[in-house]
Amino acid sequence: MVTRLEETRGCLNALIRHSSRTVSRYYGDVLEPTGLRSTQFTMLAALAQTGPIPLTKLASLIGVERSALARNLKPLERSGFVSTYTGDDKRVRMVKITRTGREKLRKALPYWAKAQSRLAQVLGSGDVTQLVGMLRNVTEKIDTKR
């Protein structure tokens, strides 16, 4: 089978990555007054919901490589929003949100809610429901293939 270059215009990878960057910039702009990037907000929100968790599990939960997670956690740790430590199994690095991190997250939540609400309004509730379902479906189907 011969693939023509023009067929790459519909590349799912490129389209999804472009949409992801657009949405990340949108949330980042709304979160800017909080001093958190959208990726940092996501990590704090996940940690607030999970409690202490191994780095590898957090990476899997938010869909990033462990090495990228470790790099992205450094500024949060320097700011006192998270702490990392060795687990009971000395081979496992753990991470947890701190009291300062919970406070930062609490202050950022209204900004996130504004971004979430505005985007949902732009898309419409039917498209939001469909999009969430499709994104979860894609992730589930691809993750089970690895």
C-alpha positions in Angstrom: 0.0 0.0 0.0 1.4 3.4 -1.0 0.6 6.3 1.2 0.5 9.8 -0.3 1.9 12.7 1.7 -1.5 14.5 1.5 -3.0 11.7 3.6 -1.0 13.0 6.6 -3.3 16.1 6.8 -5.7 13.9 8.7 -3.0 12.4 11.1 -4.8 11.6 14.3 -1.6 12.1 16.3 -1.0 15.6 14.9 -4.7 16.7 15.4 -4.9 15.4 18.9 -1.6 16.9 19.9 -2.6 20.3 18.4 -5.9 20.2 20.2 -4.1 19.2 23.5 -1.7 22.1 23.2 -4.5 24.6 22.4 -6.5 23.4 25.4 -3.4 23.4 27.7 -2.6 27.0 26.6 -6.2 28.0 27.3 -6.2 26.5 30.9 -2.7 27.9 31.4 -3.8 31.4 30.5 -6.8 31.2 33.0 -4.6 29.7 35.7 -1.8 32.3 35.2 -2.8 34.6 38.1 -2.4 31.6 40.5 1.2 31.1 39.5 0.5 27.5 38.5 0.9 26.0 35.1 -1.9 23.7 34.0 0.3 20.7 34.4 1.1 21.7 38.0 -2.5 22.2 38.7 -3.3 18.7 37.4 -0.6 17.1 39.6 -1.8 18.9 42.7 -5.4 18.0 42.0 -4.4 14.4 41.5 -2.4 14.3 44.7 -5.2 15.9 46.7 -7.5 13.1 45.6 -5.1 10.1 45.9 -3.1 11.0 49.0 0.5 9.8 49.2 1.3 7.7 46.0 4.3 6.2 44.4 5.7 8.4 41.6 5.2 5.6 39.0 1.5 5.4 39.9 1.0 9.1 39.7 2.8 9.2 36.3 0.4 6.5 35.1 -2.6 8.2 36.6 -1.9 11.5 34.8 -0.5 10.0 31.7 3.1 11.1 31.7 6.5 9.4 31.7 8.0 8.9 35.2 11.1 11.0 34.2 8.9 13.9 33.0 6.9 13.7 36.2 10.0 13.9 38.3 11.2 17.0 36.4 7.7 18.6 36.7 7.5 17.9 40.4 10.8 19.7 41.2 9.3 23.3 41.1 6.3 22.2 43.1 8.7 20.6 45.7 10.9 23.8 45.8 7.8 25.8 46.4 6.7 23.5 49.3 3.6 22.3 47.5 4.6 18.7 47.4 7.1 16.5 49.2 8.8 13.4 47.9 10.3 10.7 50.2 11.3 7.1 50.2 8.5 4.6 50.8 8.5 1.6 53.2 10.0 -0.2 50.3 13.3 1.7 49.9 13.1 1.3 46.1 9.9 3.3 45.8 9.8 7.1 45.7 6.6 8.5 47.1 5.0 11.9 46.6 2.3 13.7 48.6 0.7 17.2 48.6 1.6 19.4 51.5 -0.6 21.7 53.5 0.8 24.6 51.5 0.0 22.7 48.3 -3.6 22.1 49.4 -3.9 25.8 50.1 -2.5 26.7 46.7 -4.8 24.3 45.1 -7.8 25.7 47.0 -7.0 29.2 45.7 -6.5 27.9 42.1 -9.7 25.9 42.0 -12.0 28.8 41.1 -9.7 29.7 38.2 -9.8 26.1 37.0 -13.6 26.1 37.4 -13.9 29.2 35.3 -11.8 27.6 32.5 -13.7 24.4 32.7 -17.1 26.2 32.6 -16.1 28.5 29.7 -14.8 25.7 27.6 -17.9 23.5 28.3 -20.1 26.5 27.4 -18.2 27.0 24.1 -18.4 23.3 23.2 -21.9 22.7 24.5 -22.9 19.9 26.9 -23.5 17.3 24.2 -20.1 17.8 22.7 -18.4 17.8 26.2 -20.0 14.5 27.0 -19.1 13.0 23.6 -15.5 14.4 23.8 -14.9 13.0 27.3 -16.2 9.6 26.3 -14.1 9.6 23.1 -10.9 10.6 24.9 -11.4 8.0 27.6 -12.1 5.4 24.9 -9.0 6.2 22.9 -6.8 6.1 26.0 -8.3 2.9 27.2 -8.0 1.1 23.8 -4.5 2.3 23.2 -3.2 1.6 26.7 -4.5 -2.0 26.6 -2.6 -2.6 23.4 0.8 -1.9 25.0 
